[in-house]
Amino acid sequence: MLKLEKALIDSTGYGRNLFIVIMVIYLFACLIGLSLSIFSLIQHGTIFELTSLKPILNDALYTLIVLAIVKTLFINNNFEYAVTFLEIGFVVILRKLILIEIMPDELWLVIALGLISALFFILILVANRLKKDIPGTVE
């Protein structure tokens, strides 16, 4: 039974490392795609048009989400883990705010998302301040 347990523990470790490698490769693919999109817009001179800027912001925020998820794979501290998920939530809400088409019927939704994103931002600032005050959380 001990050999089976050891084999399962080892395979879990190998699976985690394989997942990390796959996510890092995916992150590089996201960064390359974002870079190519930005260079294409710069080359065509449409980088400052709102219609062409919206997809770039969407891609950039998506890449930031993937980066934060990859970062969580290397965190061993529970406090830092919670703050990272607050940051991911903040970016997801910002991405939704950018993508939403503003209609008069959805004004309250936009206001609610704006207030929630402000609350997340305040929580992130407070958590980063607390991180400095709690022993063992600053590396």
C-alpha positions, 0 to 999 in steps of 0.5 A: 500500500505504501508503494501505491501511495508514494506512486500517487504522490509522485504522479501528482507532483509530476502532473502539477509540474506538467500543468505549470509548464503548459500554463507558462507556454500558454502565457508566452503564446498570449504575450506573443499574440498581444505583442503582434496585435499591438505591432499591427495596430502601430503599423497601421496607425490605428492604435489611438482609435477607440474601436481598435483599442477595445480588443487590445485592452481585452487581450491585455486584461486576459493576458493579465488574468493568465499571468495571475493564474500562473503566479498562483501556481508558485505561491505557498503563502495563504495571504498572498494567495488570497490577495492574488485572487482579489487581483484576478477578480478585479481584473475580471470585473474591469474586463467586463466593464470594458466589454459591456455595451452601455445601454440605458437599460443596463445603467445600474449594471454598469454602476454596480460593476463600477462600485464592486471594482472600486471595492475590490481595489480598496480591498487590494490596497488594504490587503497590501498594507496589512501584508507589511504589518503581519510578520511572515508575509513579506518576503 
